[in-house]
Amino acid sequence: MKETISTKIIKWFYGIHGPLDEYRRNELNRIGNNIAIFLLSINILLSFIAILLMRSTNNSELTLDIVVSVLLLTVFASLGYILYETKRHHLTEIDVEAKQEGKIKHKFIKRAIGLGIYFAVVIYGLTILTDWLPNRGALIPLLTAPFTISSAIFSGIIFGLLMGTWEIHQIKSDPNDKKVTQNHLHQKYWLILFIIIIITSLLLMHR
């Protein structure tokens, strides 16, 4: 049966690679309902807090900073909840044969590189836009600013590594296969290398 556009969007959003069966659909509905209730409650509370701040301080900049910060926190909290629930209920796991594991990982690595490049371009564009809007001066210095370029590249690398690491860890091969232990060791080595890259990059960025 051909998948509908809504089904494809749901699978893409939650990172599901296999078929969207009844069990997965029910669990995703539960997760979505919990997030909707959480976001609605936060928005109501945030609106009330914003009104109190404006009436008590009459400081629109402070109110805006608090509202934006809380909204960003709710976004990250929602994403964290989605990742936790999908992992806990094995919704994003991919069952593959041991001989196909390398091919699937290679596919995910290429996809992670593409996502990293896309994310770096988006961050680069947004940074330039936010720097240009207040004064609307010359664009060339903003386009060629070393910090803007390096921060966009760094953000793309981190995002690509996170997405690649997450998707690779969803692969589940035959537990009786002798290669599984070796593959798990390789994954641990990649995680250690990933942490070293992050620490080194942070040190270089703040020199």
Secondary structure, 3 states (H helix, E strand, C coil): CCCCHHHHHHHHHHCCCCCCCHHHHHHHHHHHHHHHHHHHHHHHHHHHHHHHHHHHHCCHHHHHHHHHHHHHHHHHHHHHHHHHHHHHCCCCCEECCHHHHHHHHHHHHHHHHHHHHHHHHHHHHHHHHHHHCCCCCCCHHHHCCHHHHHHHHHHHHHHHHHHHHHHHCCEECCCCCCHHHHHHHHHHHHHHHHHHHHHHHHHHHCC
